[in-house]
Amino acid sequence: MNPVWEAITILFSFNGLLFATIGFIIGCIGGAMVGIGGALTTALVIPFTLSMTPADAMIILIGIYSGVSYAGSIPSILINTPGAPSSAVVTLDGYAMAKRGEGATAIAISATASAIGALFGGVCLIIALPFLQYLAKVFGSPEFLLFGMFGLASIVAASDAGYLKGFTAGILGALLATVGASLLDANPRFTFGISELIDGIDLVSTMIGLFAFSEMVRLSRNPHAITDTLAGLGGMWRGIRLALAEWKAIVRGSGLGILVGFVPGEGGTVATFMSYITEKQLAKDPERFGKGHPAGIAGPEAANNSVIGGSLVPTLSFGIPGSVSTALLLTALMLHGIRPGPNLFTQDVVILYTIIGSILFGGVLTMIVGLSLSRPLALLTIIPIPVLVPLVCVISVVGIYAASFNYSHIYMALAAGVLGYAFMRLRYPIVAFLLGFIVGPLAEENFMRTWQLTQGHLWEVLFRPICAVLFIMTLLVLLRPLWKFLIQTRLKRVTNGHSA
């Protein structure tokens, strides 16, 4: 059977439609609940997908991704509290509309722009497919090794916490990934005689601990309800009309989201703020922004959802996630025995087309289900934290045990939770740690293959054109903070000299 037709058959089967809808609703719930977000929602669900087929697992996880990307704007609009960092910019105009009693209008603008943005992202992924297939075929072990280094360097350098903290977190993740049996000779490493560590530190446990347990500890420090009141709603159909009237903002936002998604480590937050700034600069009436301008919602929301398709380009082609959520999708793929790269475009091509179809279907669900559930989802913003924290912790423990039936993994998750909370308090980037933990074993494997290929003469890989380009790009990314520091120091000296 043709792979495209087989993927369509899977997606539009009863199970496919059911899982897509369930995933989208779960994502909406997670996105609308302040403090949960996409990463935590995805992390909680992944253990329950391990008994599914890879295609069904991807359908439900892409549905979650789509639902979270849309629903994060609901608390931003109604209670001026972003459901996710990428939804922060929506508070500027969304909450201003809600205070005027047009909360539902703002949510409708968000849903319409989100749906169009998601469709843009999916179409972009389809258009880029032939090029990605070519790249995946010409990439060998040396190219994958250097691309992994480039992806880790990009996330480290782009870290808001600073270059040194990002580098430390990434290296720590890569080092912890070496615990267990060696890939070369199967000898145990850093197990300290603990038999449970022979198989290494469990990825699912680490992921849930980093995101779920650490976030619940943070939330438990504030035992009050997230909010006690909801703003007025307004007209739904008016919001759809206003969104379509801002079609230029939606197109520009979708384009920015796709481009930003290509860059590992940037994600929806950068795309939404870039879109907002662009729309404000191009507007004939920039003074309306921040006071309830529809373009201030439509552009960023389109960017936030088109990032889904864009960020999956490096994730599926090279195994370098473009965001935290795609890092978790990469984790799920690997847990199901599917590795990004050439095999995905040849042996597992049905899974690839299923993922693309799920993104497009997610856009449709955003418009239909998202709008119909906007009012019930708004009620999630008033769930008391004393109820939320134990509920999430119980689901986390059940998910960890259900994934492996191994009690030691629960202790691993608790340790990861302590580490994740320490990262939060000390402002170390968790995404850099997670990427190091995921990419570390892949980089080690490709390093060993490259060593054997070059017979120990590693510098020979720089004579391969793609390797040379990736090596130069990695150096530029790593040296960018130093270059920026030198420029700022020189400007400071010049300024001080003029002052004197």
C-alpha positions as CSV (number, residue, x, y, z in Angstrom):
1,M,0.0,0.0,0.0
2,N,1.2,3.5,-0.8
3,P,2.7,5.1,2.4
4,V,0.7,8.3,2.1
5,W,-2.6,6.4,1.7
6,E,-1.7,4.0,4.6
7,A,-1.0,7.1,6.8
8,I,-4.4,8.6,5.8
9,T,-6.1,5.3,6.6
10,I,-4.5,5.2,10.0
11,L,-5.3,8.8,10.8
12,F,-8.9,8.6,9.7
13,S,-9.7,5.2,11.3
14,F,-11.8,5.2,14.4
15,N,-8.8,4.8,16.6
16,G,-6.9,7.5,14.8
17,L,-9.7,10.1,15.1
18,L,-10.4,9.1,18.7
19,F,-6.7,9.4,19.7
20,A,-6.3,12.7,17.9
21,T,-9.3,14.2,19.6
22,I,-8.4,12.8,23.0
23,G,-4.9,14.1,22.6
24,F,-6.1,17.5,21.6
25,I,-8.5,17.7,24.6
26,I,-5.7,16.6,27.0
27,G,-3.4,19.2,25.5
28,C,-6.1,21.9,25.9
29,I,-6.6,21.0,29.5
30,G,-2.8,21.0,30.2
31,G,-2.4,24.3,28.3
32,A,-5.3,26.0,30.1
33,M,-4.0,25.1,33.5
34,V,-1.4,27.6,34.6
35,G,1.7,25.8,35.8
36,I,1.2,22.7,33.7
37,G,2.0,23.6,30.1
38,G,3.0,21.5,27.1
39,A,6.2,19.9,28.3
40,L,4.6,18.6,31.6
41,T,1.4,17.4,29.8
42,T,3.4,15.5,27.2
43,A,5.8,14.0,29.8
44,L,2.8,12.7,31.8
45,V,1.2,11.1,28.8
46,I,4.2,9.4,27.2
47,P,4.4,6.5,29.6
48,F,0.8,5.6,28.8
49,T,1.6,5.5,25.0
50,L,4.3,2.9,25.2
51,S,1.7,0.1,24.8
52,M,0.3,1.7,21.7
53,T,1.5,1.3,18.1
54,P,4.0,4.0,17.1
55,A,1.5,5.6,14.8
56,D,-1.2,5.9,17.4
57,A,1.3,7.2,19.9
58,M,2.4,10.0,17.5
59,I,-1.2,10.9,16.8
60,I,-2.1,11.4,20.4
61,L,1.1,13.2,21.2
62,I,0.8,15.6,18.2
63,G,-2.8,16.2,19.3
64,I,-1.5,17.2,22.7
65,Y,1.1,19.5,21.2
66,S,-1.5,21.2,19.0
67,G,-3.9,21.5,22.0
68,V,-1.3,23.0,24.3
69,S,-0.2,25.5,21.7
70,Y,-3.7,26.8,21.4
71,A,-5.0,26.6,25.0
72,G,-2.0,28.3,26.6
73,S,-3.6,31.6,25.4
74,I,-6.8,31.0,27.4
75,P,-5.5,32.0,30.8
76,S,-3.4,34.7,29.2
77,I,-6.5,36.3,27.8
78,L,-8.9,35.6,30.8
79,I,-6.7,36.1,33.8
80,N,-3.6,37.8,32.5
81,T,-1.5,34.7,33.4
82,P,0.3,32.9,30.5
83,G,-0.4,29.2,30.4
84,A,3.0,28.8,28.7
85,P,5.9,31.2,28.0
86,S,5.0,31.3,24.3
87,S,1.6,32.7,25.3
88,A,3.0,35.6,27.4
89,V,2.8,38.2,24.6
90,V,-1.0,37.4,24.1
91,T,-1.6,38.9,27.6
92,L,-0.9,42.4,26.2
93,D,-3.9,42.6,23.9
94,G,-5.9,39.5,24.9
95,Y,-6.4,40.5,28.5
96,A,-7.2,44.1,27.5
97,M,-10.1,42.7,25.4
98,A,-11.2,40.5,28.2
99,K,-11.4,43.5,30.6
100,R,-13.8,45.1,28.1
101,G,-16.0,42.0,28.3
102,E,-14.7,40.5,25.0
103,G,-12.9,37.4,26.4
104,A,-14.6,35.0,24.0
105,T,-13.9,37.3,21.1
106,A,-10.2,37.2,22.0
107,I,-10.3,33.4,22.4
108,A,-12.0,33.1,19.0
109,I,-9.3,35.3,17.4
110,S,-6.7,33.1,19.0
111,A,-8.3,29.8,17.9
112,T,-8.7,31.0,14.3
113,A,-5.1,32.2,14.0
114,S,-3.8,29.1,15.8
115,A,-5.7,26.8,13.3
116,I,-4.4,28.7,10.3
117,G,-0.8,28.7,11.7
118,A,-0.9,25.0,12.4
119,L,-2.0,24.3,8.8
120,F,0.7,26.5,7.5
121,G,3.3,24.6,9.5
122,G,2.0,21.2,8.3
123,V,2.0,22.3,4.6
124,C,5.6,23.7,5.1
125,L,6.7,20.3,6.4
126,I,5.2,18.6,3.3
127,I,6.9,21.0,0.9
128,A,10.3,20.5,2.7
129,L,10.0,16.7,2.6
130,P,11.9,16.1,-0.6
131,F,14.8,18.3,0.6
132,L,14.8,16.6,4.0
133,Q,14.9,13.2,2.4
134,Y,18.0,14.2,0.4
135,L,19.7,15.6,3.5
136,A,18.9,12.6,5.6
137,K,20.5,10.3,2.9
138,V,23.8,12.3,2.5
139,F,24.2,12.5,6.3
140,G,26.6,9.8,7.7
141,S,28.0,9.3,11.2
142,P,30.4,12.3,11.0
143,E,27.6,14.6,9.9
144,F,25.3,13.4,12.6
145,L,28.1,13.8,15.2
146,L,28.8,17.4,14.2
147,F,25.1,18.3,13.8
148,G,24.5,17.0,17.3
149,M,27.3,19.2,18.5
150,F,25.8,22.2,16.6
151,G,22.3,21.6,18.1
152,L,23.6,21.4,21.6
153,A,25.8,24.5,21.1
154,S,22.7,26.4,19.7
155,I,20.6,25.6,22.7
156,V,23.4,26.4,25.1
157,A,24.2,29.7,23.4
158,A,20.5,30.7,23.2
159,S,19.9,30.0,26.8
160,D,18.3,32.9,28.7
161,A,20.2,31.8,31.8
162,G,23.5,32.6,30.3
163,Y,26.2,30.8,28.3
164,L,28.0,29.2,31.2
165,K,24.9,27.8,32.8
166,G,23.6,26.5,29.5
167,F,26.9,24.8,28.8
168,T,27.1,23.3,32.3
169,A,23.5,21.9,32.1
170,G,24.1,20.4,28.7
171,I,27.4,18.7,29.7
172,L,25.8,17.4,32.9
173,G,23.0,15.8,30.9
174,A,25.4,14.2,28.5
175,L,27.5,12.9,31.4
176,L,24.5,11.4,33.2
177,A,23.5,9.6,30.0
178,T,26.8,7.7,30.1
179,V,25.7,5.9,33.3
180,G,25.2,2.2,32.6
181,A,26.6,-0.3,30.2
182,S,29.1,1.1,27.7
183,L,28.0,1.2,24.0
184,L,31.4,-0.1,23.0
185,D,32.1,-3.1,25.2
186,A,29.0,-3.3,27.5
187,N,31.1,-2.8,30.6
188,P,29.2,-0.9,33.4
189,R,30.2,2.7,33.9
190,F,29.5,4.9,37.0
191,T,27.0,2.4,38.5
192,F,28.8,2.3,41.9
193,G,27.7,-1.4,42.3
194,I,24.0,-0.5,42.0
195,S,22.5,-3.2,39.7
196,E,19.5,-1.0,38.9
197,L,21.8,1.4,37.0
198,I,23.3,-1.2,34.7
199,D,20.6,-0.3,32.1
200,G,21.3,3.4,32.6
201,I,19.1,6.2,33.9
202,D,15.6,5.7,32.6
203,L,14.6,8.4,30.1
204,V,10.9,8.5,31.0
205,S,11.6,8.8,34.8
206,T,14.1,11.5,34.2
207,M,11.7,13.4,31.9
208,I,8.8,13.2,34.4
209,G,11.0,14.1,37.3
210,L,12.5,17.2,35.6
211,F,9.2,18.6,34.5
212,A,6.4,17.2,36.7
213,F,7.9,16.8,40.2
214,S,10.0,20.0,40.1
215,E,7.1,22.1,38.8
216,M,4.8,20.7,41.5
217,V,7.3,21.6,44.2
218,R,7.4,25.1,42.8
219,L,3.6,25.4,42.7
220,S,3.2,24.0,46.3
221,R,5.1,27.0,47.6
222,N,2.0,29.0,46.7
223,P,-0.9,27.1,48.1
224,H,-3.6,29.5,46.9
225,A,-5.8,29.2,43.9
226,I,-4.4,30.5,40.7
227,T,-7.3,32.9,40.3
228,D,-10.7,33.4,41.8
229,T,-12.5,35.3,39.0
230,L,-13.0,35.1,35.3
231,A,-13.4,38.1,32.9
232,G,-16.4,38.5,30.7
233,L,-16.7,36.5,27.5
234,G,-18.2,38.4,24.5
235,G,-19.0,37.2,21.0
236,M,-17.4,34.1,19.4
237,W,-18.3,34.8,15.7
238,R,-17.1,38.4,15.9
239,G,-13.7,37.0,17.0
240,I,-13.5,34.8,13.9
241,R,-14.4,37.7,11.6
242,L,-11.8,39.9,13.3
243,A,-9.1,37.2,12.9
244,L,-9.8,36.8,9.2
245,A,-9.7,40.5,8.8
246,E,-6.1,40.4,10.1
247,W,-5.0,37.8,7.5
248,K,-1.8,39.6,6.7
249,A,-0.7,39.4,10.3
250,I,-1.6,35.7,10.3
251,V,0.5,35.1,7.2
252,R,3.5,37.0,8.5
253,G,3.2,35.3,11.9
254,S,3.0,31.8,10.3
255,G,6.1,32.6,8.2
256,L,8.1,33.8,11.2
257,G,7.0,30.7,13.2
258,I,8.2,28.3,10.5
259,L,11.5,30.0,10.2
260,V,12.1,30.3,13.9
261,G,11.1,26.6,14.3
262,F,13.9,25.6,12.0
263,V,16.5,26.9,14.6
264,P,17.1,24.4,17.5
265,G,16.3,25.9,20.9
266,E,14.3,28.9,19.8
267,G,10.7,27.7,19.9
268,G,7.4,29.5,20.1
269,T,8.4,32.2,22.6
270,V,10.9,33.8,20.3
271,A,8.4,33.5,17.3
272,T,5.5,35.1,19.2
273,F,7.5,38.1,20.4
274,M,9.1,38.6,16.9
275,S,5.6,38.5,15.4
276,Y,4.2,41.0,17.9
277,I,7.1,43.4,17.4
278,T,6.7,43.1,13.6
279,E,3.0,43.8,13.6
280,K,3.4,46.8,15.9
281,Q,6.1,48.2,13.6
282,L,4.0,47.7,10.5
283,A,0.7,48.9,11.9
284,K,-0.8,52.2,10.9
285,D,-2.1,52.6,14.4
286,P,0.7,51.2,16.7
287,E,-0.8,53.1,19.7
288,R,-3.7,50.6,19.7
289,F,-1.3,47.7,20.6
290,G,-1.5,46.8,24.2
291,K,-5.1,48.0,24.3
292,G,-6.9,45.2,22.6
293,H,-5.7,45.2,19.0
294,P,-6.8,41.9,17.2
295,A,-3.4,41.8,15.2
296,G,-1.6,41.6,18.6
297,I,-3.3,38.3,19.1
298,A,-3.7,36.9,15.6
299,G,0.0,37.3,14.5
300,P,1.6,35.8,17.6
301,E,-0.9,32.9,17.8
302,A,-0.3,32.0,14.2
303,A,3.5,32.1,14.8
304,N,3.1,30.0,18.0
305,N,1.3,27.2,16.1
306,S,3.2,27.3,12.8
307,V,6.3,26.6,15.0
308,I,5.0,23.0,15.4
309,G,5.7,22.2,11.7
310,G,8.9,24.2,11.6
311,S,10.5,22.7,14.7
312,L,9.8,19.2,13.6
313,V,12.1,19.7,10.6
314,P,15.4,19.4,12.5
315,T,13.8,16.9,14.9
316,L,12.7,14.4,12.3
317,S,15.7,14.9,9.9
318,F,18.6,14.9,12.4
319,G,17.2,14.2,15.9
320,I,17.9,17.8,17.0
321,P,14.7,19.1,18.7
322,G,13.6,22.6,18.0
323,S,11.9,23.1,21.4
324,V,11.2,21.3,24.7
325,S,8.0,19.8,23.3
326,T,9.7,18.4,20.2
327,A,12.5,17.1,22.5
328,L,9.8,15.1,24.3
329,L,8.3,13.9,20.9
330,L,11.8,12.8,20.0
331,T,12.0,10.9,23.3
332,A,8.7,9.2,22.5
333,L,9.9,8.2,19.0
334,M,13.1,6.7,20.4
335,L,11.1,4.8,23.1
336,H,9.1,3.2,20.3
337,G,12.3,2.2,18.5
338,I,12.1,4.8,15.8
339,R,15.2,6.9,15.2
340,P,15.1,10.2,13.2
341,G,17.2,10.4,10.1
342,P,17.5,8.2,7.0
343,N,15.5,5.3,8.5
344,L,12.5,7.5,9.2
345,F,12.4,8.5,5.5
346,T,12.7,5.0,4.2
347,Q,11.7,2.2,6.7
348,D,9.3,4.3,8.9
349,V,7.9,6.6,6.2
350,V,4.3,5.8,7.3
351,I,5.0,7.2,10.7
352,L,6.4,10.3,9.1
353,Y,3.3,10.9,7.0
354,T,1.1,10.1,10.0
355,I,2.9,12.9,12.0
356,I,2.4,15.4,9.2
357,G,-1.3,14.4,8.8
358,S,-1.7,14.8,12.6
359,I,-0.4,18.3,12.4
360,L,-2.9,19.3,9.7
361,F,-5.7,17.5,11.5
362,G,-4.7,19.4,14.7
363,G,-5.3,22.6,12.9
364,V,-8.8,21.5,12.1
365,L,-9.4,20.4,15.7
366,T,-8.2,23.8,16.9
367,M,-10.9,25.5,15.0
368,I,-13.7,23.1,15.8
369,V,-13.0,21.6,19.2
370,G,-11.0,24.5,20.5
371,L,-13.8,27.0,20.0
372,S,-16.5,24.7,21.4
373,L,-14.4,24.0,24.6
374,S,-13.2,27.6,25.3
375,R,-15.7,28.2,28.1
376,P,-15.2,24.9,30.0
377,L,-11.4,25.3,29.6
378,A,-11.6,28.7,31.2
379,L,-12.9,27.1,34.4
380,L,-9.6,25.1,34.7
381,T,-7.8,28.4,35.6
382,I,-9.5,28.4,39.0
383,I,-8.5,24.9,40.2
384,P,-6.9,25.2,43.6
385,I,-3.2,24.3,43.7
386,P,-3.7,22.0,46.8
387,V,-5.9,19.8,44.5
388,L,-3.7,20.1,41.5
389,V,-0.3,19.2,43.0
390,P,-1.3,15.7,44.5
391,L,-3.3,14.9,41.4
392,V,-0.3,15.4,39.1
393,C,2.1,13.6,41.4
394,V,-0.2,10.5,41.6
395,I,-0.5,10.5,37.8
396,S,3.2,10.8,37.4
397,V,4.0,7.9,39.7
398,V,1.4,5.7,38.1
399,G,2.8,6.6,34.6
400,I,6.4,5.8,35.6
401,Y,5.5,2.4,37.1
402,A,3.2,1.5,34.2
403,A,6.0,2.2,31.7
404,S,8.4,-0.4,33.2
405,F,6.9,-2.0,36.3
406,N,10.2,-1.1,38.0
407,Y,10.1,0.6,41.4
408,S,13.7,1.9,41.0
409,H,12.5,4.2,38.2
410,I,10.3,6.0,40.7
411,Y,13.4,6.8,42.8
412,M,15.2,8.0,39.6
413,A,12.2,10.3,38.9
414,L,12.4,11.7,42.5
415,A,16.1,12.4,42.1
416,A,15.5,14.1,38.7
417,G,12.8,16.2,40.4
418,V,15.2,17.4,43.0
419,L,17.7,18.2,40.2
420,G,15.0,19.9,38.2
421,Y,13.9,22.1,41.1
422,A,17.5,23.0,41.8
423,F,17.9,24.0,38.2
424,M,14.8,26.3,38.6
425,R,16.0,27.9,41.7
426,L,19.5,28.4,40.3
427,R,18.2,29.4,36.9
428,Y,19.9,26.6,34.9
429,P,18.1,25.7,31.6
430,I,16.4,22.3,31.9
431,V,16.0,22.1,28.1
432,A,19.8,22.2,27.7
433,F,20.2,19.3,30.3
434,L,17.4,17.3,28.6
435,L,19.0,17.8,25.1
436,G,22.4,16.7,26.5
437,F,20.8,13.6,28.0
438,I,19.1,12.7,24.7
439,V,21.9,13.7,22.3
440,G,24.7,12.4,24.4
441,P,24.3,8.6,23.7
442,L,23.7,9.4,20.0
443,A,26.8,11.6,19.8
444,E,28.8,8.9,21.6
445,E,27.6,6.2,19.1
446,N,28.4,8.4,16.1
447,F,31.7,9.4,17.6
448,M,32.7,5.7,17.8
449,R,31.7,5.1,14.2
450,T,33.5,8.2,13.0
451,W,36.6,7.1,14.9
452,Q,36.5,3.7,13.2
453,L,35.8,5.3,9.8
454,T,38.8,7.7,10.0
455,Q,41.0,5.1,11.9
456,G,41.5,7.7,14.7
457,H,42.2,10.7,12.4
458,L,39.2,12.7,13.3
459,W,40.3,15.9,11.6
460,E,39.8,14.1,8.2
461,V,36.0,14.6,8.6
462,L,36.6,18.4,8.1
463,F,37.4,17.6,4.4
464,R,33.7,16.6,4.0
465,P,31.8,19.7,2.9
466,I,28.8,19.3,5.2
467,C,31.0,18.5,8.2
468,A,33.2,21.6,7.5
469,V,30.1,23.9,7.3
470,L,28.7,22.4,10.5
471,F,32.0,22.7,12.3
472,I,32.2,26.4,11.4
473,M,28.6,27.0,12.4
474,T,29.2,25.4,15.8
475,L,32.3,27.6,16.4
476,L,30.4,30.7,15.4
477,V,27.5,29.8,17.8
478,L,29.9,29.1,20.6
479,L,32.0,32.2,20.1
480,R,28.9,34.5,19.7
481,P,28.6,35.2,23.4
482,L,32.3,36.1,23.6
483,W,32.0,38.4,20.6
484,K,29.0,40.1,22.1
485,F,30.8,40.6,25.4
486,L,33.8,42.1,23.7
487,I,31.6,44.5,21.8
488,Q,29.7,45.6,24.9
489,T,33.0,46.1,26.8
490,R,34.4,48.2,24.0
491,L,31.2,50.3,23.8
492,K,31.3,50.8,27.6
493,R,34.9,52.0,27.4
494,V,34.0,54.4,24.6
495,T,31.0,55.7,26.6
496,N,33.2,56.2,29.7
497,G,35.8,57.9,27.6
498,H,33.3,60.5,26.3
499,S,31.9,61.0,29.8
500,A,35.3,61.8,31.1
